[in-house]
């Protein structure tokens, strides 16, 4: 997974939720449990296969559906400028 969190955002665990804050406009986002897990794997620069195994060990999820959901999640965070492809942050 070749994505990074943009420098305009701070990511923190607060009360078992992952909170993402834009330091420029104070907009903030919270993620559900799976989104939290995905973003942690992205931040830790883990491989996609490691993420998939972790998600499948914690949730009942079909691999094909997860791949679609993962791409949608990354596309949404990228559209909000929270994530960028590595090397472009």
N, C-alpha and C positions, 0 to 999 in steps of 0.2 A: 504494500500500500504506500504509494508515493505521494502522500499529502502532508501538509503542515498547517498548523493553526496560524493565521495571519497575526502579525505583531500588534495590530490594533485591537486584539481581543485577549481577554484574560479568562482562563478556564480554571474553575475551582470546584472542589467537592464541598457541598454545604448540606448538612443533614441528609445524607444518603442520596443527594441529587447532584447532578453535574450542572453547574451554572456557567454560562458563557456571557461575558459582558463586553460590549464594545466601548472602549475607553474614550472614543471621540464623541459619541452621542448618548451614552449611558443606556442604550437599548440592551436588554438582556434576554436570554433564552434559557430554558431548562429542557432537559432531555429525559425521556422515559428510560427504563432500565436497559433495554437493548441499545438505544442510542448512546447511553452512558458507556456501555461496554465497548461499542464500536469506536467511539471517540478515544477512549483510553488506549485501545489497540493502535489507533492511528498515531496518537501522541508518542507512544512507546516504540513506534516504527516496527511493529510486529508484522509478520507475513500474513497475507490474507488467509492462508490455510490454517494458521494458528487461531485467527479470529473465528473462522468457521467452526473449528473443533470446540472452541470455548463456548460459542453460542449454542451449538448443538448439545453440549453437556449440561447446559443450564435451562434450555428452553426446547419445547417440541417445535422444531422448525424444519421444513423441507429445504434441501440445499438449493434447488432451483428457485424457489420463492425467496429465500434469503438473498441470493445473488441479485435478484430484481430489487428487493427492498434496500440492499446495501447501495446499489448504484443510485437509487432514488434519494437515499439519505445523503450520500456524498454530493450529488447534484444540487440538492437543496442547500446544504451548507456552503457549497461553492457559490451558488447564486446569491447568497447573503454575504459573500466575501469572508466568511469565517474560515473556510479552508481554501488552500491553493495547491496546485500541483507542486511537489517538491522542486526547489530551485527557482520558483516564481513568486515567493512570498515577499 
